[in-house]
Amino acid sequence: MNKSLFAVNTTFISFLLILQSIAMSQTGDKEFDRDYIVTIMHKVNDYQQEHVGWLPDRNWKRATYYTGVMAFYKATGDSNLLNQAINWAKKHDWQVGNEWLYPANRLTCVQTYLEIFFIRHDSTMIISARKYMDSRLLLTEPAYMRGWFYIDALYVGPPAFVMMSRATEDDKYITYINRVFWEVANQLYDKEEGLFYRDSDARFKEKSKNGRKVLWSRGNGWVMASLPRILTYLPKDNQYYKQYEDLLRTMAASLAKRQGEDGLWRANLGDKDDYPMPESSGTGFFTYAIAWGINNGVLDPTVYSPVVSKAWKGLCNIVDDQGKVCWGQLVGREPEEVKQEHSHEYVTGAFLLAGSEMLKFNR
């Protein structure tokens, strides 16, 4: 080949590669670079630390945020994140949550205590939690009579019990919570939709303004996000292990059909036109659980990688310049209107959970 022609071809190929690189950047592929993911997660976490507000500090809202902080730590090994969680736990002397009305909510912070215990192996970190859980084991009434009547309870409570079994090598906590989880799930699960109602009122009394089912996005997000946290610590030979995996598969299949073009889900999964704006708290939880399913061989990557990729891009696109994760529905029990400026600590927690799995995600 003529040397001058070869040089021209080489230059042309290099030019094409540069254009391809620019095109990939413009299509958002930067969002899958490790450095980008770590940077945006720090930005989001830094924002939340600066905007914690004056709410009571040991509730499900802040504790959900800290489940995300611990996931961020475990994915990166950044000791600053671990110290952030330890300082919060020490501030409260490792006590269970302060919500008296809903007993499951009191265990949200216990998940972080246990994750720290697995690192530091200091039994004083879980004494209070174990005492509280042991008192729960004495109650034999149906779950709904003990305050476990809402679907959010499946995130805040069961993972802590399964973790406690791992920490103490005592199966009684798993035995108890398997029964409670499936009592609640069977009461509120819609087999036709492969999704959950938030509570019995949503199942039997409520319809959207368009006359359709009310399948709250964040409510289903609570269930979906509980499954990786349970399966991570549940022995694989446990009789319910496959049942939890199957639930993750069923919900993932249902959610994949309902995802918005922008990658985010809407507040009512049963009626996308009920509140047509995006909603980020449910989306964060879904992204976390589906990515975890792919990363751990539970979900088919050829089917679900496009779902996760679109969802993660969507989430990154709604983080504002300060680091606030926008479009997060405020505290409630049903789908509601969401505004761009809406956010909360649990929204941040869901984003950090999602990001922690995206750091392991291989498209």
N, C-alpha and C positions, 0 to 999 in steps of 0.2 A: 504494500500500500504506500502511496505517496505520503511522505512525512508531513508535508504541509496540510494535506487532507486529513491525516490522522489527528493532527493538532487541532484542526477546526472541529472535528467530530468530538474530540475529548472536551473541548471548551463548551460545545453545544450541550453535551451530556451533563457537564457540571452545572450549566445554566438551568437545565431542566430539574436537576436535583435541588437546586436552590429554590426554584419556583414551587416544587413539591413541598419543601420544608415550610415555606411561607404559607402555602395552602393549608397544610396540616395545622399550623398554628392558628390560622384564621378560623378553622372549623372547630376549634376548641380542644384539640388533642393535648394541649398543655395541661389540661385538667387531670390527666392521668400520669403526669410526671411526679415522681416522689417528692422532689423539692417543692413543687407547686402545692401538692396536697398538704405537706407539713406546714408550709407557710400560711396557707389559708386557714388551717386548723388552729395555728397559734394566733392568728389575727382574730378569729372567732372567740377563742378562749380568753384572750387578752381583753376583748371588748366586754365579755361577760363578767370578768373579775372587776372591771371598772364600773359595772352597772348592776351590781347585785341587789341594790335597793335595801329597804328596811324591813322586809318581811321576816317573820320567824325563820330561823336558819336551819331547822332540823325537820323539814317537811318533804313531801314527795316531789315538790317542784325542784328545790335545790338538790335533793338527793338524786333525782334523775339526771340533772346536769353532771353530778359527780360520777355517775356510771359512765358517762361519756369521757370525762377527764381520765378515769382509770383505763378505759379502753385505749385512749390516746397514749397514755404512758406505756401500756403493754405493747403497743405497736411500734413505739419509737425508742423506749428505754430512757427517755428524758427524765432525769431525776427531779427536775424542777416540778414536773407534773405530779410525781409521786409525793413530793413534799407538800405541794398544794393540798392534796387530798388528806394527807396525814395531819396537817395543821387544822383543817376543818374538822376532822374526826376528834382530835385532841380537844378542840374548843368545846366539844359537847361530851367529853369524857366517855366516848364510845357508847353513848346511850341510844336506845331505840328512838324512833321518831316520836314527835309530840302530838300526833293527830289521834284524838281519842274516839272520834265518831266512826272512823273506818280502820279497823285493826290491821288490815293488810298494808295500808299506807305506812304504818309505823316501821315496816321492814325495808323500805326503799333504801334508807341510809345504811342498813345492815349489809347490803350487797357490797358497798365500798369497804366497810370494815373488814369483811371476810376476804376480799381481794387483797387488802393490805396485809391481813393475817397470813395469807399464803406466801407472802414475800418476806415478812419479818418474823413470823412464828412466835408471836407474843400472845399468850392466851388471855391476857387482860383485855385485849381488844375485842373479844367476843363473849365475855362473861355475861354482860347485861343482855345481849342478844339471845344467848342460849337460854338464859333464865326465862325470858319472855316467850320464846318458842316452846319451851317445855310446858309452860302454862297453857299454851294453845292446844297441845297434844291431849290434854285432859278433856277437851270439849268434843262431844260426839254428835251434837245436833247437825242437821244438814247445813251445808256451807252458807246458804242464803239467810239462815237464821242467825248466823254469827257475823254478819256484815259483809259477806263475800257474794254480793248480788250484782256486781257491776264488772264489766269486762276489763277495766283498768287494773283491777286487783291481780290479774294474771301476770302482769309485769312486775308490779311492786313487791309481791309476796313470794310466789313459788321459787324463783331463782335463789332467794336467800335460804330457803329450807334445803334445797338440793346442795348448795354450797356448804351449809352447816353439816350435812351428812358427810361430805368429803373432809371437812375440817376435823370432825370428831370421830370419823370412822364408825358412825352409828347410823344404821339404815332406818331408824324409826322416823327420822325427819322426812326422808324420801317417801316412805310408806304413807305418812300422813298427807303430804302435799300432793302426791299422785291422786289420791282420792278427792281432795278438795278441787284440784285443777279440773278434773274431768267432770265433777259435779257442776261446776260453773260453766264449763265449756258446753256440755251437753244441753244445758238449760237455754243457752243463748246462741247456739250455732244454727245457721241456716244451711242445710245440706244442698239445697238447690243453688244457692249463690256461692257456696264455699267460703263464706264470710260470717261475721258475728254482728249481732245487735249489741248495743251498749248495755241494755238492761231489759227487764221484762216489759216495761212500758214501751220502749222502742220496738219491741218485737210484736206486741199484741195490740197496741193502741195507736201508735203514731205512723203517719205517712208524710211524705214531703208535700210541698204545696202543689206539686204536679201529680199527686196521688200515688207516688212510688215508695218503695221501701226506704227506711232510714238506716243506712249502714255507715255509721260514722267512721271517717277516715282514721282519726287518731285513736279511736277505740280499737279498731282493727290493728292499728300500728302497735298498740300496747301488747296485743296478743302475739303478733308476728315477731316483735323484738324480744319477747320472753323466751321464744323457742331456742335461739342460739345460746342464750344464757343458761337455760336448763340443760340442753344437750351437751354443753361443754363440760359439765360436772356430773351428769348422770351416767352411771356405769352402762356400757353398751349391752350388757347382758340383762339389764333391767327389763321387765316384761312390758313396760310402757315406752321404751326407747323408740321402737319403730313407729308407734302411734304418734309420738311427737314429730318424728321425721315426716310421716305421711301428712300431718296437718300442715307442716311448712310447705310441702309440695302442693297441696291442694290450694292453700291460700295464695301461693306464688302464681299458680296458673290462673286463678281468678283475677288477681291484681294486674297481671300482664295485659289482660284484655281491657282494663279500665284506665290505663295510663294516658295522661294528656300528651299532646304533641310537643309540649314544652318540657316533657320529662316528669312533671309533677302531677300528683293526683289531686282530685277535688275533695271538698269537705264531706260530701255525701257520695259514697261509692255506689249507692243504689240509684242515684239520680244526679248525673254530672251537671245538669242544668239548674239544680236547686240553688247552688251557689257556684257559679261558673269560674270564679277566680281561683288561682293556684293555692295550695295549702302545704306548708313545709314540714309541720311536725309529723304528720302521718307519712309523708314522703321520706323523711329522714329515717324513720323506723323501718319502712319497707326496704329502703336501699340497704340499710345495715343487714337486715335479715336475709334478703335475697343474695347479696354479695357474700355473706357468711355461708349460705347454702352452696354457692358455687365453689368458694374457697375450700370447703370441707367435703366436697364430693356428694352432697345431698341433691343438688340441682344441676341439671344439664347445662353446661356453659354455652352450648350452641343455641339454646333456646333463650336463656336468661341473661347472657352477657349484653345483648343489645338493650334490654330493659334497664339493667344496672347502669350502663354507660350513659344512656339518655337521662336517667334520673339524677346521676351524680353531676352531670353538666348542668342540669336544671337547678340543682341546689347551689352549685357554685355561682351561677348567674344571679341568684337573688341575695347573695351576701353583699351588703352595701359597703361603702368606702370605709366606714368605721369598724366593720366586722360584725355588724348585727345580721343575723339570719332572719330575713324579712318574710312576710306572708305566713306567719305562724299563728294559727288560731289561738285565741286567748282561752283562759280557763273556762270550761263548760262541760256539758254532758251530751251534746248533740251537735250536728252540723250548724254552723252559723256563718254570717258574713265575715270575711277576712279582708283586712286592709293591708296595704304594703308595709306600713310601719309597725304592724303587729308582730310581737315576738315575746319570748319568755325564756326562763332558764331551761325548762324542759325541751324547748325548741333547739337551743344550743346543744344540750345533751344528745338529742337525736342526731344532729349534724355531726358531732364528734364521734358518735358510734359508727355512723356511716363512713366517715373518713378513715376510721381505724381499719375497716375492712377494705377500703379502696387502696390502702397502702400495701395490701397483700394481693390485690386483684390483678390478674394477668389476662388481658383481652386476647 
